[in-house]
Amino acid sequence: MAQQGVSAPVYDASSIQVLEGLSAVRRRPGMYIGSTDARGLHQLVTEVVDNSIDEVLAGACDRIEVTLHSDGSCTVADNGRGIPVEEHPKYHRPTLEIVMTVLHAGSKFDRNTYKVSGGLHGVGVHVVNALSEWTEVTVRRDGHAYFQRYERGAPVAPLKVIGPAEGTGTTTRFKPDGTVLETVTFDHDTVERRLKELSFLNPGVAIRFADERTPSEVTFHHAGGISEFVEDLNTSTNPLFRPPIYFHAKRDTTDIELALQYNDGYNETTLAFVNNIHTPDGGTHVVGFRAALTRTLNDYARKRGLVKGDKESLTGEDVREGLTAVLSVKVLEPQFEGQTKARLGNSEVKGQVESAVNEKLAEYLEEHPAVGQSLIVKAVQAAQAREAARKARELTRRKGLLEGGGLPGKLADCHSRNPAECELFIVEGDSAGGTAKQGRDREFQAVLPLRGKILNVEKARLDKMLQNEHIRSLITAIGIGIGEEIDMARLRYHKIILMTDADVDGSHIRTLLLTLFYRKMPQLITEGHVFIAQAPLYRVQKGGKFQWAYSDDERDRVLAEFGGPKGVTLQRYKGLGEMNAEQLAETTMRPGARTLLRVTVEDAGQANMLFQILMGEEVEPRREYIQEHAVEVTNLDI
């Protein structure tokens, strides 16, 4: 356990400042946690854990414990300094109560207490309290244990001493409030992934995660830090060198950590963090890193005659082929774009990261010439493939123009030219495609049938990919381009809906399409344009009455409503083509009646690993994954 005061500044009542009074958090929760759905629910856990991580960054904590309880509550406990409990000198209430009940009260605004911090700009724990049915906080400080309970943000009794205590720390238990949140059921995997991620980013802390509902328990402690993170991301690939390149640098008040490793694949995975917060949309720190990587590898290649002059310069796309990198920066006063902090905006960070990467990476390459040689060879091959892809693209465009209009021949386009209201159904097979064309609303619904499986882009370079007719049709129909040429302003349909059969082949085609979007058009997913249509599995009829069932459970419920299977006609649909146009429209295509699942990437690292395992070259990781998860299969078409 960490000892109070070791290399940590004083943390007492005077550290806590109040910037403004209470706000209607419960009335507008989305303003504070992004949304009221599952993402917002898990943000509550993140906010409490981030307070403990801030204690880690201050050098005052080395253990965090997170528990999901059977009653739907969550406990986060740490051995940090403990939230101050004495009367606040200005507000004359216990400081803990101020922190828990007053918006913008906290020590994150005081540079002496926390040099850097994550969370919701110091308002997080109050927001958690406000959005919880009840919250209980126990603080260990000065040899005593202090306790206070809150209900929907308000204290129900004064702060009290409940006994003696050894060491220091804070334990917060809260139960999310179902009257303001859409869901209050924590997802085990979502919480576990975030805690594992934090353990990589903070090698000095051990994080224990227990789930009483399963029950299960695991402890994450990664002394190797972000280097170990990169190795974990590259588990199912063939790295070009080991161990990953790692360096730690400081520029002014910005702390910069970078670990990177190349594999023999064709895709880039760069995860970036600011003060432990994942920034999926990048920002100035990522711009600085990428600029430095391109410049440093070009300089290295020219000095050794591996490329000649500026005409043969390697592009950013070339030097990032096969790259896996984790960039973690600590910024004194980060400026994020939006409350959910998807992108860093501090302009000075770009130059700081660029300078550090230029210097450190150049030093590494000088000391490891064999690694430098392998990186340049791979980048040159990527450049050659890029040039071949450019020629293929030009050929495709010329061919499209000669054939008239440039749109794929099998695309049945809609009449509307307003992308915001237009939908593109990507349908498996000509038969289902024909039915979908008959059942669609021609005003705003377009249909593109795919015959057979598209190319697996996880195993293919861009030039080979562009030779595939199905992929060319998809790229042309969607309109935004691919790779670094993507222009979302050219998106022709704001809803791209995958409509495949509910069998093994349909699942495979869906995975191939999602791989294409995730790797080559990621903005389609991150900006929420990709959906999966839910077609019914059964039609249950008794006399003149019938219902559709979209799962086995729903089938059983409908059968029970109909009084059992006697006299019931049960039709099982194995493919979309088995339905007529009106049935397909009524169940799967028509807004209002249909069910669409939006595709999101909640965890980029996990998604990256799954695509590598399921679609990559390595057979062994795929075999192990199938063996491990075979028991979870609910519908297997044999």
Buried (B, 14 or more C-beta within 10 A) or exposed (E): EBEBEEEBBEBBBBBBBBEEEBBEBBEEBEEBBBBBEBBBBBBBBBBBBBBBBBBBBBBBBBBBBBBBBEEBBBBBBBBBBBBBBBBBEEBEBBBBBBBBBBBBBBBBBBEEBBBBBBBBBBBBBBBBBBBBBBBBBBBBBEEBBBBBBBBBBEBEEEBEEEEEBEBBBBBBBBBBBEEBBEBBEBBEEBBBBBBBBBBBBBBBBBBBBBBBBEEEEEEBBBEBBBBBBBBBBBEBBEBBBEEBBBBBBEBEBBBBBBBBBBBEBBBBBBBBBBBBBBBBBBBBBBBBBBBBBBBBBBBBBBEEEBBEEEEEBBBBBBBBBBBBBBBBBBBBEBBBEEEBBBBBEBEBBBBBBBBBBBBBBBEBBEEBEEBBBBBBEBBBBBBEBBEBBBEBBEEBEEEBEEEEEBBBEBBBBBEBEEBEBBBBBBBBBBBBBBBBBBBBBEEBBBBBBBEEBBBBBBBBBBBBBBBBBBBBBBBBBBBBBBEEEBEBEEBBBBBBBBBBBBBEBBBBBBBBBBBBBBBBBBBBBBEEBBBBBBBBBBBBBBEEEBBBBBBEEBBEBBBEEBEEEEEBEBEEBEBBBBBEBEBBBBBBBBEEEBEBEEBEBBBBBBBBBBBBBBBBBBEEBBEEBEEEEEEEEEEEEE
